[in-house]
Amino acid sequence: MGLRTEDIRKLWMMLPIFYFSGIAESLNYTAFMALFNQRFGVQYLPYIYIAEAAIMPLEGWLLAKLANRLPKARMMMTLYLIMIGLLVLNGAVLLGFKAGGIDFRYYYPILFLSSNFVVRQLTLLLWSTAFDLCPTQQAKRMMPVFIASTTTGGITAGLIAHQIGKLLGTEAVYALAPVLMVFGFVFFRKALARYLVPLTLKEDIRLKTQIAADPKELTQLPAGYYAKQMLRSPFLLCAVALMTLMPAVYFMIEYQYFTAAEAKFPAEGDLTSFYGLITAIQFTFCLLLQTVSTRLMNWLGASNMLLAITVIFFGGFGLTAMFLNQSLGLFMVSGSYAVFYILLYYIAEPCYQLFFKMMPISKRDGYRYFAQGVAASGGILIGSLLSLLHSFGWLELSPLAWLGVAVAAILVVVAWFGRNLYVRELVKSVQSLHADLSEIAGSFIGGIRSSKALSAMLGYLKHPNDYVRELALEVIGKAKDSAFLPHLIGMIGEESSRIRLAVLRAMNLQGATIQDLVQVASFLEDEDPEVRAESVKLISKATHLRSQSHFFIRVKLLDNHPKVVHEGVKALYALESEESYQACEEAIIKMLDNGGEWAVYGCHTVADLKLHSYAAWVLSLLDDPRPAVKVAAAHCIGQLEHVEAIPLLLTMVPLADQEMRKAILQAFVDMGDNALPALLTYVNHANPFIWNAAVTALAELLDESMLRKQLVDPCVNRMLASTQERALPTALNELGMKGLAELAGQRCAELHQALVGGAWAVMAKFADERVVATLREATEDDSEEVRDNGLEVLAEGLGDRRLALALLELLKQDAANNSSVKQAPLLIIQEARSWSDDWLSEIASYALSSLERVDMREERKFLTMLDKVIFLKQVSLFADLSVDELGLIAGIATEEVHEDLTYLLRRGHSNAAMYLIIEGNVELSNETGEGETGTIGVLGPKQAFGETTALDGSPSSITAQVIFDEVRVLTLQGESLSRLVRLYPEIGIGLLHASSARVRLLENMLLKMA
């Protein structure tokens, strides 16, 4: 079923909840309906539904108030216990009536309303629990299993009711429901404690703070706002009409079913037994439907699925009306009721959610809840009022059934118009939600080739808005229909390269003629290399024209862009053009040999085609000075499963940047089981960064049982091993070296975080990954209360108890922050020179050399690597970076000395570097519109300039000149700076702040000069 280890672990916890609750819900529904219909009268059912429709808004308001007052987990448990309490109370009353031989007729409306509240809210609670406890993708995988569990519970309940109803009576069937809910509650409470409570730690604190500060609810848009918006939208009106009429038709068939069944089975026990049998058949059908529902939904799409459901409603009511007064009448009405129930609550309800996907996300829930509230009450009222025509004696049951056919026919018309209005609404929403709309459109429209909605998309290919055209092309592309090829070929001359790309991605060349292929091949000469590369990929899929495709693609091996060559080599291999393999080999050698971007694509080519003969060459690229090449080489080594490179890759980890570390980790994962023997030898490594990389990769590769066997004990031992690193910052402080002490303290914190990070990575495999991520965030939160709550959850033994307690001890050691030194400071520094961490060793050596030669700094002309790191740490732009990251910047920063009056920047001249002042002063100036020069300001040590123009090499808007003697600067080239901003966004934010401050200075200067 495509389930993963974490899915199965969670299923064992949650399946009993759905199973026992499914039994309880069905037993409750079967019993209270039988009791009400038999003892109070089925003719009064419409009155009760009308009363329920009036109560539902108040019910929703009270539950919303309760949700705003209680933490989420406590709210859910409280609601579950309220439902158990209602069932227990009703069960006790019913058993008391039976034991005492008494009856109170007017109690049964109360029984109906309270019991139906349980049915309604229990279903919502179960599905909201599933979505709250499971991430979106996991929910998609597990939801069919949850539905199957609930459905199996319904089948079990039907069989129980069928037997117990005859033997012990309907009261016993009802009384059994709360007992089974108690069984479900045991698992429900455990699931919330294990999965939901850690996720809501911060939210619960926020809620308590909000209530303490302002007990009033958060201000929300009034319901009137959503009513006005819906009245203005034909699509939303149509959607609400569909959501209203569908349950109305259902309640009409339900009334027909209950009335016909009561007439057939006058004895209460027989009636309850019949209800149980229908319930069992009903949920058996549901279980069978679930095996094909996903594929059916993908094929039909939500719009066609809803239309199909309305057609089935029309057909079911039609059969009921025709056969109601005949021998097959009860069979027809019972079957229609059973099918309607499943289609409405298990198929149509999820489809409704797509109506609101196009709404702005901030208002989406408001639209959804308002529409569902209106539809639920409206559907009940319409169905009940029409059923009253029979209760009042104005219509017989058969004419009422024909009235139901008429309402179902209106429902079909509404569904048809809603299906067509959807496409227009999709286009209206395209600019704000373009990223998601193609998926939404695909889900709603489905994969039917002849779909009118899909054909309507062709009309938008000439729309003036590029976003609309791009969306239409994406939806057409998902259909994979070659019939659209002529329309798409007609768009070859589009001006926008984005549209040309979308056109290529939408094309399907299966069945294309040679003339079609020639026209598509014109894209191979496009000015945009992305378009050329995409056209190569497309042409390679025309396997029925293999020789012609080979001819066109072979030429692109000589293209001047590496991405096009990369796609060309892959395409020729996909076409199995053996005669071109020699040319492909020459192209690969050219890419790897040219270096830079060519080498990056060369590595991707070797990786994608699994060309093991190039492994040694790719391995040599790990020494390339360009970071992008090293990252691509690491990725390629992983794809080639070149396990011999593992020791080399691990030695690179401590000094690697974020991108390279991710690439190395992914390489280990890509190597699979072959990497296990080598990685297992590093589970006790002294360097925390190497240890972290090894155990994180092992956590991805090993299954849960092997993790417990091979990784937990080494992890626990490594985390609890005593270290002396924390003594170094204190020793340096005592010797008066505050700058070095701060740097050493930061490095110790980073080593500690590496150990903690490795532990969390392993922990994530024993518990829900989302829970672990949230819990880790809580333990690092600024709020002491949030941190303490997170540590308390960890103390419960989350995942693996030994690992959780070891991690807890490690976190407490960090919180304790012991600063006492048991040894002499000088002795600690001397010992630190032999420690496994290069940075701490370098800091210790630097400190000792400084003590030996106090005048060393004055004698040294240029800064060492560590000098640069210490200096960068004091620059506000880089203050929050790690020691490794500071080391990377220091490695690409060039120290320069410039004489007095030297111009470093000139207004109007291009600039490709950013400058950090070490010593000296630089004057920034600008010219007014009248040609006068004015000083913006004078910069001194630890300040930066030139950062904005360095990123793109644009002309400088200011002049920077050295004043008051020479200046020493660190220079960062623009290309290196751009990569730093991409890797570390906080640097970009710092640059933005610096630029904003400079603009304000310039504005002030111009105002003064004016």
N, C-alpha and C positions, 0 to 999 in steps of 0.2 A: 504493500500500500504506500510505499515511499516514506514510511515513518522513520524517524531518527531516534537515537538513544534517548535524548532528552524528551522526545515526544512520548516514548513508551513509559519512561519514568513518571511522567505527569499523568498519563492515561491510567496507570494503576491507582493513582490517588483520586482521579476525577470520575472515572467510569461508574463507580458505585453510586456517586451522587446522582448522576443522570439516570441510572437504572432504577434505584429505589424511589427517586422522585417521580420518574415516569410511571411506576406502578401506583404510587400513592395518588398522583394526579388523576389517573384513569379510574381508579377505584372510587375516589371521591366524586368524580363527575358522574360515573355510572350510577352510584348509589343515590346521590341527592336528586338527580333527575328522575329516577324511578320513584322515589318517595314523594317528590313534589307532584309529578304527573298523576300518581295513583291516589294520593291522599288529599291533595288540594285541588287538583284538576288541571289537565293540560290546556283547557280553554282559557285559563288565566295566565298562561305563559307570556303572551304579549304584554300584559300589564306589568309583569315583573321585569321584563326587558326594558320597558319604558322607564320604570323606577330606577333600574340600574344605569340607564343612560344619563339620568339626572344626577345620580350619585357619583359617577365617574370623574367629573371635573373636580369635585370636592376631594375625592380620594387622591387624585393626582396632586392637588395642592398640599394636602397633609403629608404625603410622602416626600414631596419636594422640601417642605419645611423640615421634616425629620432628617433628610439627607444633608441639609445645610447645618444641622446642629451636631451631627455625629460624624466621627471619622468613617471613611468608606467601609472598611472591614467590619467595624462595629455596627454600622447601619445595615449591612447585608445580613449579619448574624441576627440582629434584632428583628428584621423583617421575616427571616426564616422561622425564628422562634414564635413570632406573632401568628404566623400561619399554622404552626404546629399547635399552638394554644387554641386557635379557633376550631381546628379539627377535633382536638381532645374534648373541648367543651361541648361541641355538637354531638360527638360520639357518646359522651356520658349522658347527655339529655335523651338521645335516642334509645340507648340501652336501658335508661331509667324508665322511659315510656313502656318499653317492651316488658321489663321485669315487673312493673306495677300494673300492667294491663290497662294503661290509660293512654289518652291521646289528646293533643291540643292542635286543632286544625290550623290555627293562625300562626303556629310556630314555623311552618314549612316555608313561607316566604322569607323569613329570617334565615332559615337554613340555606335556602337557595342563594340569597345575596351574599352571605358570608362565605359559603363554600365556593361560589363562582369567583369571588375575590381571590381565593387561594389558587384556583385553576389559572386565573389570568396573571397574577403576580408571580406565581412559581415559575411559569414559563419564561417570563421576562427576566426573573432573577437568574435562572439557569443560563440563559444565553448571554446576559451581561457578564456573569461570572466567567464564562468561557472566554469572552473577548477581553476581559480585564486581565485574566491570568495568562493569556497566550498572546505573543506578538502576532502581527498580521499574517505573516507567512506560515507560522506554526498553526494559527487558527484555521487557515485554509486546509492544511494537511489533516488536522484532527477533527474538524467539524463533522465530516461524514461519519466518523466513529462515534462522536457524541450523539449524533442524530440516530444512528443505529442502536446505541445503548438505550436511548429514550424510547425508541420504537419497540425494541425488545421488551422493555418494561411495560409498554402498552399492551403488547401481546400477552405477556404474563398476567397482567391485570384482568384482561378479558377472560382468560381461562379461569382465573381465580373466581371472578364474579359469576361466571357461568355455573360453577360448581357450588360455591358457598351460598350464592343467592337462593338456590333450591333447598340446600340442607339446613342452613342456619338463619336465613333471612337477610333482608337488605341492610338492617342495622349492623349486622356483623361485617358486611362488606365495607360499610362506611367506617366502622371502628378500627378496621385493619389499616386504613390509610395513614393515620398519624403514627402508628407503630413503625411503619416502613419509612416515614419521613424522619423519624428519630435515628434510624440506621443511617440514612443519608446524611443527617446532620453531623454525625461523628466524622465522616470524611470531609464534609463541607468545612467544618471548623479547622481541621488539619490543613486543608488546601489553602484556606485564607491565611493561616498563620505562616505557612511555608512560602507562599508565592505572592500574596497581595500585601500583607503587612510591610515587608521590606520595601515594596515599591511605593508605598504611600507614607513613608516616615516623614519626609519633608512636608508633604501636603497636609498631614495631620497636625504638625506643629503650626503651619500657616493658618489652618482653620481655627485652632485654639487661640492663636494670637488675634485673629480677626474678630472672633466672638468676644474676646476680652476687650478689644478696643472699640468695636462697634457692633452691637448685637443685631443690627439691622442687616437684612440680606443685601447682597451686591445688587447694584442697579442693573436692570436688564431692559432691553427694548420691550415696550408693551405689546400685548397680543394684537392690539389694533394695528400696529405697524405691519405685521405679517399678513393680517386680513386685507389691508389696503393693497399690499404688493401682489397678493394672490389674485385679487379682483382685476388687477391690471394685466395679468399674464394669462392668455388663453391656455398655454401649456399647463401651468400649475392648476388652473381650474379643471382642466381635463383630467389631470392626475388625481386631484382630490375627488372628482366625480367617480373615477374608476375605483379608488380606494374606499369610497362610500357604497357604491352600488354592489360591489363584489360581496362584502359581508351581508348586505341587505338580502341578496339572493340566497346566500347561505342560511340566514336565519329563517327565511321562508321555507326552504327545503327541510330545515331542522324541525319546524313546526309541523310540516306535513308528516315527517318521519315519526315524531312522538305521538301525534294524533292517531296515525294508522296503526302503530305498534300497540297503543293502549287499547284500541278497539279489538285488536286480534288477541291480546293476552290480558284478560281482566284480572287474573291473579297476580299479586305483587311479586311473588317469588318467580313465577314464570317470566314476568316482564323484566325483572332484574337479570335473569339468566339470558334472555334474548339480547338485552343491551350488552351484556358481557361478550356474547358470541359475535355480535356486530363489531364491537371494539377490537376483538382479537383479529377478525378478518380485516378490519380497517387498517390496523397497524402492520399486519402482514403485507398488505398491499403497499404501505408506505416503505417498508423495508426493501421490498423488491424494486420500488421506484427509485430508491436512493442509489441503487447499483448503476443506474443509467442517467440519473438526473444531471450530473456534472457534464457528461458528454452531450446530453440533450440541450443543456443551457448554452454550451459553447457553440453548438451547431445552430440552434434556433436564435439565440440571443434573448435578452430579457424582454424586448418589445414583442417579438413573435411568441415567446413563451406566455406572456400575459394574454395576448390575443388568442392563443390556443386554449388557455384556461377558460376564457369567456365563451369560446365556442363549445367547450365541453359542458360548461354550466348550462348553456342554451340547449344542447342536446340532451343532457340529463333531465332537465325540467320538462323537455318535450316528451321524453319517454315516460316520465312519471305521469304527466297529464293524460297521455294516451291510454296507459294501462292501469290507472289508479283504481278504477271500479271493477277490474278484472282479477283473475286469480293470481296474476303476476304482479299485482299492484304493490304489495308489501315488499316483494323482492326488488322492484324497480326503485321505489322510494328509499329503501334501506341502502341499496348500492349507490344511488346518487348522493345520499347524505354522506356516506363513508368516503366517497371520492372527493366530494366538495370540501370536506373537512381537511383532508390531506393536502389538496391542491392550494387551499387558501392559506393555511397556517405554515406549511413546510416549503411551498414553492413561491407563491405570490408575495408573501411578506418580505422575503429577501430581495425580490425584484423591485419592490417599491423603493428601496434605498437608492437606486440609481436615479430616481427622479430628482433627488436633492444633491447629487454629486456636483452639479454645475453651479450650485449656489456658492457665494463667497464663504470660505471656511469659518469665518467669525460668526456668520449668521445661519450656517447650515443646520445646526441643531434646532435653532428657533423655528425655522421653516418646517423641519421634520416633525417636531413635537406638536406644533400648532396644527399641521395638516393631519397628523395621525389622531390627535384628539378630536378634531372636527369629524373626521371620517369614521372613527369608532362610534361616537355618539350618533352621528347621522345614519350610519348603516344599521345600528340596532333599532333606531326609531322608525326608519322606513320599513324594515322587515317586520317590526312588531305592529306598526299601524296597519299594514296590509293584512297581516295575520288576524288582526282584530275583526276584519270583515267576516271571518268565519266564526270567531268567538261570539260576535253579536247576532249570529244567525242570518246575516245578510247574504252570504255566499256559501254554497256547498264547497266541499274540499276540492272537487274536480275543477270547478270554475276558478277557484283560487290558484290551482296549479297552472291553469292557462294564463292567469294574470302574472304568475312567476315567469312563464315563458316570455311574455311581453317585456318584463323588466330585464330578463337576461338578454333579449334581443337589443334593448337599448344599451346594455353593458357592452355587447360586441361592437356596436357603432362607436361608443366612447373609446374603447380600446383601439379601434382602427384609426380614429382621428388623433388620439394621443401618440400613436406610433409615428405618424407623419409629422406632427408638431414637434416631436423630439429633435429631429434633425435641424430644424430652424433654431430651436433653443440652443442647440449645441454650437451652432455658428455664432450666435449672439454672445456666447460666453467665451469665445475662442481666445480673445486677447488676454484675459486675466488668468485663464486656467489652461493655457495651451499644453503645458507639460503633461497633464493628466488626461486630457480629453480624448486622445486617440484610444487609450485603453478603455475609457468609459464608453466611447462610441462603439468599440468592438464588442464590449460586453452587452450593450443594449441591442445593437443591430444584429449581431451573430454572424454566422458564416453561410447563410443561405445565398447561393449565387444569384438567384432571381429576385432578391429582395428589392422592393421598390425604394426603400429607404437608401439602400446602397447605390442604386442607380441614380437617385436624386443627388448624390454627392458629385456626379459628373457636372451638374449645373454650377457647382462652386469652383470648378477648375479655372474659370475666367473671372473670378471675383477679384476686385481691386485690392483687397487686403491679403498680403502674403501669408499671414498666419492662417487665414481661412483656407487658402489654397493648399498650404502645407498639411493642414489637418485632413482635408478631403483626400489628398494623396496618401496619407498614412492609412486612412480607413480603407481606401481602395486596395492598397498594397496588402493589407491583412487578408483580403479575400483570395489573393493568389489566383486571380481569374485572368487568363490570357485574352479574354474578350475585350478588356479595356486597353489593350496594347495600342490600337490605332489612335485612340484619344490621347494617350500619353506621348506617342511619337510626335504628335502635332505640337507638343510643348518643348521641342528640342531648342528652339530659339529663345527661350526665356532669358531675361536680363539678369535676374537674381541667381547667383550660384547656389543659394540655399534651396530654391525651387528646383533647379536642375538636379541637385542631389536627391531631393524628394521624389522627383519624376523617375529617376533611375531605380530608387529603392521600391517604388510602387510597381515596376514592370515585372512581368512574368514572360520569359522568352520560350517557354515550353510550347512547341507548336508554331513558333515564329517562322516566317519565310526568310529566304536569303535576302530579299529586298528589305525586310524589316531589320535584319541583322546589320545590313550595310548602313541603314539610317541610324541605328543605335550606335554603331561604331564611330559616327561623327563626334561623339562625346570624347573619344580617345584623344582628340586634338584640342580639347577645351583648355582655356587659359588657367583654370583653377586645378591644381594637382589633386585636390580632394575629389573633384568630379571625374578626372581621368582615372583615378584609382578605383572609384566606385563603378565606373563603366567596365573596367577590366574584370572586376568581381562578377558583374552581371553577365557579361559575354561568356565567361567560363561556365555558366550554368546552362548554356544552350548546347547540351550534349548531343542533340540530334543533328547539329551542324558542326560536328567536332573539327573537321579539317578547316572550315572557314573561320571558326573561333580561334583555332591555333594560329592561323595566318595573321589575324588582327592582333592577337596578344603578343606574339613573338617579337613584333616590332617595338613594343613598349619596354622591352628589356634594355633599350638604349635611351629611355627617357631621362630627363635631367633632374627628376625628383626621386628620392629614394623610396617614398611610399608607393609610387606607381611601379617601380621596379620590384619592390617587395610583393605587391599584389600580382604582378605579372609572373614571377617565379612560382608563387603558390598556385596560380591558375593553370599554368602549364603542367605542374605536377598533378593537379586535380583532373586535368584532361588526359593524363597518362601519355603525354606527348614525348615518348622516349627519344625521338630524334632531336629534341630541344634540350635534353638534360645537360649536355655539354655546355650549351650557351647559358643555361641556368647556373651551372657551377661557376662559370666565368663572372656572371653577374653577382653571385654571392661573394666571391673573392674580392670583387671590386668594392662592394659595400663594406665588407669587414676591413679592407685595406685603406679606404678613404678616411675612416675615423669620423668623429662627430656624429651628426644626424644619420649619415650613411651607415655607420657602424651600429647605431641603435636599431635601424630597420634590418640590418644584416642579422643581428642577434634574434630579432623577432622572426625572421624568415627561417633561420636554423631551428628555432624552438618550435614553430608551428609545424614544420615538416619533419621534426625529429631526426635531423641529419647528424648522427653521432660522430661522423668523421671530422667534424669541425670543433669538437669539444675542446681540444688543446688550444686552438686558436682563440676560442671564446674565453677560455680560462685566462689567457694572457691579457685580455681586455679589462680584467679586474684591476690592473695596475694603471689603467688610463687615467689621466688627470681630470678628465671631464666626468662629473658625477652622473649625468644621464647615461653615459656609455657603461659605467660600472653597474648601474641599476639594471640596465637591459641585459648585461652579461650574467648577472646573478639570476635574473628571471630565466634566461636561456639554460643555464646550468641546471636549474630545478626541473625544467621541462625535459631535458635530456637525461635526467636521473643520474647525473654524474656524481655519485656518492664520494668519490675520491677527493672532491673539492670541499667536503664538509669541514675538515680542520682549518683550511685556509679561510673559508667564509666566517667561521666562528672567531678566528683571530681578528677579523676586520670589524666585528660588532662593536667593541668598546669605543672606537674612534669614528664610527659611521654616523651619518646624519639620519634623521627620521625616515626618509624615503628609502635609503639603503638598508636600514634595519628591517623595514617591512618587506623589502624585496628578498632579503636573505631568509627571513622567516618563511615567506611564501615558497621559496625555493626548497626548503626542507620539507614542507608539506607536500609540494609537487613530487618530490622523490618517493613519497609513500613509504611502504614497509621496508624498502631497501635501505632507508636512512636510519632505521631504528638501532642497529648494532653500534654504529658510530656515535649517534646522539646519546645513547645510554651511558657511554663512557664519560660524559660531561655532567652527569647529574650531581656530582659532588665537587664541581670545579670551584676554585677559590674566588675567581672574578665574578661578581654578581651579575654583570651584563651578559657574559658568556653563559653562565648558569641559567639566567632568565631566558635567553634565546633557545637553549637546549630543551628546557622543561616546557616552554610554551609550544614548541614544535611537537614534542612528545605528547602533550595534552591533546593536540589536534589529531595525531596519528593513532594513538592507542585507544582501544575501546575501554569501557568503564571497568571491567574486571581486571584487565591488564594494568590499567592505571593504578588501581588499588594494590595490585601485587608488586609492581615494579617501580612506581614513582612516589607513592605517598611517604614511605619511610625515608628515602633519601631527601625528599623535600622537607620533611619535619626536622631531620637531623641538620640539614644545611641552615634552616632558619633559626634553629636554637643554638647553633654553634657560636661560641663567644668570639667577639672581635674587639680589637683595640682602636678601630678607626675613629670613634667618637672622642678619644682622648687627644687627638692631634689638634683640633681647633682650640681646645682649652689651653694646651701647652703653648701654642703660638700666641694666644692672647696674653698669657702670663709673661711672655718674653717681649711684649709690646709690639708684635707684628699683626696689627688689626686687619690690614688688607688681606694678608695671607690667611689669617684665621677665618675671615669671612668666606674666602674662596674655599678653604678646606672644609668649613662647615657645610657649605652648599654641596660640595662633592660628596660628603658623608651622607647627606640627605638623599642625594641621587642614588648612591649605592643602596641605601635602605629601601628606596622606592623600587629599585630593580628587584630586590628580594621579594618585596610585597607584591609587585606586579606579577612575578612568576607564580607566587602562591595563589593569587586571584585567578590566573589563567588556568591552573589545575582545578581550582575550586569550581570554576564555571562548568566543568565537565561532570561534576557530581550534583549540581543544582541547576536551576533555571538560569540561563545566561543573563536574562534581563534583570532577574532578582539580584544576581551577583554584581552586575554593573551598578545598579541603584544602591545596593548596600555599600559598595566600595566608595561611591560618591558621598554617601552619608557619613562614612568614617573619616572623610577628608573635609567635611563641611565646616564653615566658619562658626556655626552655632554649636555650642557645647552640648545643648540638649539633643540636637540631631545626632551628633557624634556618639553620645552615650547610648542613645536608643539603637544606633547601628551596631555598636559593640555588644549590646545586650542580645540582639538577634544573632550575632555571630557566636556568642557564648552558648547559645542553644544547640550548637553543633551542626550548623548548616552544612549540607552535603556530606562530607566525611568529617567525623567528630575530631579525630586526631589532627587533621590538617587545619580545621577551624580553630582549635585551641592553640596550635602553634602560631597561626597567623594572629590570633588575638594577643598572644604574648609579645609578638614582634611589634604590633601596633601600640601596645602599652609601653614597651621600651622606648618607642619614639615619643610618646606623650610624656614620659617621665623626664626626658631631656637631662640626664645626669651630667653634671659639668665638673665633678670632682676628679682630680688627677692623683692616682696612687703612686705613680713614679715621678722621678725628676723630669721636668719639661724637656731638657736637652736630651735625655736618654730616650724619651718617646720619639723625638724628632729623628734621632739617629736610627732607631729601629724602623721608622716609617719608610726609610729609603729602600728597604727590602720588601715592602708590601706588594701585593699582587696588582693593585690599581696603579696604573702609570701616572695619573695625575697627582695622587697623594704622594707617590714616590718623588715626583718632580718638585712638588711644593716643599717637601722635606729637604731635598737637596738644595733647593734655592734658599731656604731659610738658613741652612748651615753655612752656605757660602756667604750669605749676607752678614752672618755673625762674625765670620772670619775676616771679612773685608768690608768695613763700614763704609768706606769711600768708594765702594764698587760701582754704585749707581752713577756717580759723577764721572768715573773713568770710562764707563761703557758708552760708546757713541750711539749704537743702535739697540733697540729693545729685543730681548729674547722672546721666544714664543710665550713663556709664562708672563713676562712683562706686559705683552700685548693683551693677554687674557685678563690680567689684573686691571689694566687700563679700561678695557671694554666693559668690564663689570661695573665700572663707575660712570659709564655713559648711559643716560636715561633710556635711550632707544633699546639697549641690550641688557638692561638690568635684570629682566625676568628670564633670561635664557639659561640653560644648563651649562655646566662647565664644558661638556663635550661640544655643545653648540657654539660656545664662545671660542673654543679651540678651532672649530671649523672656520669661523670668521677670521680669527687671527691668522690662520693658514693662508687665506686668500687676500689679506690686507698687506699692502706694501708701505713701508715707512719711507717718507720723503722729507727732505729739508729744502726750504725755499727762502731765498734772500729777501731782504726788505724791499718793498714796493713792487714785488712780483705779482702779476695778475694771474690768479688761479681760475677765475671765471670772467668772461667778458659778456656784457649784455648783447644779445643778438647772435652770439656765437654758440655753436652746438657744444654740448658737454656730455661726456660719457663716464664721469666718475663722481663718487661721493667722497667728501673729505671729513675726517675727524681730527680736531686740533689736539695735539699732545702738549705742545708748549708754544707760546707766542700768541699773536692777535691777528685777526683778519677783519677788515672793514667791508661791510656790505653797503653798496650804494646803488642809486637808480637815477634816471633822468626824468624830468617833467616834460610835458608837451612842448614847453618853450625852450628845451635844450639845456636847462639848468640841471646841475648834478646835486643830489642831496644824499646825506648819509642815512641809511636805514638803521644801522646799529653796528656795534663792534663785538665780535665773537671772541671768546677766550677758550682756554683748555676745557676739554670734555664736551665741546659743542660741535654740531655737525652743520654742513651746508653742501649744496649741490645735489641733494638727494632726489628732488623731484624731476629734474631734467636727466639725471643719470639713468633712470628707468627706461626712457625711450630715446635718449640721445637728442632730444629737442633743444632748440636754442635757449640759452639762459635768459631769464627776465631781469637778472641783477648782475652787478659787477662785484667781484670779490678780489680784494687786493691786500697783500701782506703789509702791515704797518708796525712801527715800533720795534725794529730789529727782525731777525729771521724767525721763521715758524717751522715747527716739526709737525707733520700730519701723517695719519694713516689713510691710505687711498684704497677705496673699494670700487672696482670697475662695475659698470652698469649691468652687464650680463650676469655677474656673480650676485649683485644686489637683487636683481629680479628673481633669481632662484631662491634667495633667502626669504624674500617676501612671500613667495609661493609656499615654501616649507613652513615658515613661521609667521603666521598672519599678524601676531602681536607686533612684529617689526614694522609691518605696513601701517598699522594703527599709529605707532610712534612716529613714523615719517609723516603721516597725515597731520598729526598734532603739531609737529615741528613746522610744517608748511603753513598751517593755519596761523600759527603765531607769527611767522614771517610776513604773511599777507596783512595781518593786523598792524604790524610795524610799518609796512609800506603805506597803508591807508592813512595812518596817523601822520607819517612824514608828508604825504601829499596834501593833507588838510592844513598842516602848518605852513607849507610853502605857498599854499593858495592864499 
